[in-house]
Amino acid sequence: MSKVIYFAGVSRVAGELKFRTAQSPARFQQLGKLGDTDVEMVNVRCETKSEAAKELLSRNFANGRADIEALLVSVASDDNPFAKPKARTVKVKAKGVKISKAADEADDVRLTPKQAARVRAEFCERVRVAYEAN
């Protein structure tokens, strides 16, 4: 989602406070037609809802209203609700791997295409062996 958020704020739906974002001012009318009350939105320019909530907190949008501040803090702390859990990492102890001084300095040396292909093949083989070991 690379859509920019231009408006952010809060509204009440059946008494429940909700965080709202919009890209155009037409959303204000739409919220009113859908039955939202106490619609309050301000201009922002953010990429995510979390950034928009942080912006509202920095502007003191809640102005002492505890329920709105609690909602903004909860949305601001939720960086990506759709993110998958991070992959579990596993430490692999490679047997017999020795790093020579020449290999340590190899990052500074330009390789020919043939040498680069050989290094890439060795690396892929080591990765395959480590993968199969797990």
C-alpha positions as CSV (number, residue, x, y, z in Angstrom):
1,M,0.0,0.0,0.0
2,S,1.8,3.1,-1.2
3,K,-1.2,5.4,-0.9
4,V,-0.6,8.6,0.9
5,I,-2.8,9.6,3.8
6,Y,-3.9,13.3,3.6
7,F,-6.4,13.4,6.5
8,A,-6.4,11.7,9.9
9,G,-8.6,11.9,12.9
10,V,-11.3,10.1,14.9
11,S,-15.1,9.5,14.8
12,R,-17.7,7.7,16.9
13,V,-19.8,4.8,15.5
14,A,-22.5,3.7,17.8
15,G,-20.6,5.2,20.8
16,E,-17.3,3.5,19.9
17,L,-14.3,5.7,19.1
18,K,-12.5,4.8,15.9
19,F,-9.3,6.1,14.2
20,R,-10.0,7.3,10.7
21,T,-7.8,8.2,7.7
22,A,-8.6,9.5,4.3
23,Q,-7.1,10.6,1.0
24,S,-9.8,13.1,0.0
25,P,-12.2,15.4,1.8
26,A,-15.1,13.4,0.4
27,R,-14.5,10.9,3.2
28,F,-16.0,13.4,5.7
29,Q,-19.4,13.3,3.9
30,Q,-19.2,9.5,3.5
31,L,-18.6,9.1,7.3
32,G,-21.6,11.3,8.0
33,K,-23.8,9.2,5.7
34,L,-22.6,6.0,7.3
35,G,-23.8,7.2,10.7
36,D,-20.5,8.4,12.3
37,T,-20.8,11.2,14.8
38,D,-18.2,13.6,16.3
39,V,-16.0,13.4,13.1
40,E,-12.8,15.3,13.7
41,M,-10.0,15.2,11.1
42,V,-7.0,17.3,10.3
43,N,-4.5,17.6,7.4
44,V,-1.5,15.3,7.5
45,R,0.8,13.7,5.0
46,C,1.8,10.2,6.0
47,E,2.4,6.8,4.5
48,T,0.9,4.6,7.2
49,K,-1.8,4.8,9.9
50,S,0.9,4.4,12.5
51,E,2.7,7.5,11.2
52,A,-0.5,9.4,11.0
53,A,-1.3,8.6,14.7
54,K,2.2,9.6,15.8
55,E,1.7,12.9,13.9
56,L,-1.6,13.6,15.7
57,L,0.0,12.8,19.0
58,S,2.8,15.3,18.3
59,R,0.3,17.9,17.4
60,N,-1.6,17.3,20.7
61,F,-4.8,16.4,18.8
62,A,-6.4,14.8,21.8
63,N,-6.1,18.1,23.8
64,G,-6.5,16.3,27.2
65,R,-9.2,13.9,26.1
66,A,-8.0,10.6,27.6
67,D,-10.0,8.3,25.3
68,I,-8.7,9.8,22.1
69,E,-5.1,9.9,23.4
70,A,-5.4,6.2,24.4
71,L,-6.7,5.3,20.9
72,L,-3.9,7.3,19.2
73,V,-1.2,5.7,21.3
74,S,-2.5,2.2,20.5
75,V,-2.6,2.9,16.8
76,A,0.8,4.5,16.9
77,S,2.4,1.5,18.5
78,D,0.9,-0.9,15.9
79,D,3.4,-0.4,13.1
80,N,2.0,-3.0,10.8
81,P,-1.0,-5.1,11.8
82,F,-0.8,-7.2,8.6
83,A,2.9,-8.1,9.0
84,K,3.6,-11.8,9.3
85,P,5.5,-12.9,12.4
86,K,9.3,-12.7,11.9
87,A,11.0,-15.9,10.9
88,R,12.6,-17.9,13.6
89,T,16.4,-17.8,13.3
90,V,18.6,-20.8,13.8
91,K,22.3,-20.7,14.5
92,V,24.3,-23.1,12.4
93,K,27.8,-24.1,13.4
94,A,29.8,-24.9,10.2
95,K,32.5,-27.5,10.6
96,G,35.9,-26.8,9.1
97,V,35.2,-23.3,7.9
98,K,38.4,-21.3,7.9
99,I,38.8,-17.8,6.8
100,S,42.2,-17.0,5.5
101,K,43.8,-13.5,5.4
102,A,43.4,-13.5,1.7
103,A,39.7,-14.2,2.0
104,D,39.3,-11.5,4.5
105,E,40.8,-9.0,2.1
106,A,38.9,-10.4,-0.9
107,D,36.2,-7.8,-0.6
108,D,38.6,-5.1,-1.8
109,V,39.7,-7.1,-4.9
110,R,37.9,-7.0,-8.3
111,L,37.2,-10.5,-9.6
112,T,36.9,-11.6,-13.1
113,P,33.5,-13.1,-14.1
114,K,35.0,-16.6,-14.0
115,Q,36.3,-16.0,-10.4
116,A,33.0,-14.5,-9.3
117,A,31.1,-17.5,-10.7
118,R,33.3,-19.8,-8.8
119,V,32.9,-17.9,-5.5
120,R,29.1,-17.7,-6.1
121,A,29.0,-21.5,-6.7
122,E,31.0,-22.2,-3.5
123,F,28.7,-19.9,-1.5
124,C,25.6,-21.5,-2.9
125,E,26.9,-25.0,-2.0
126,R,27.6,-23.9,1.6
127,V,24.1,-22.5,1.9
128,R,22.6,-25.7,0.5
129,V,24.6,-27.9,2.9
130,A,23.6,-25.7,5.9
131,Y,19.9,-25.7,4.7
132,E,19.9,-29.5,4.4
133,A,21.5,-29.8,7.9
134,N,18.5,-28.2,9.4
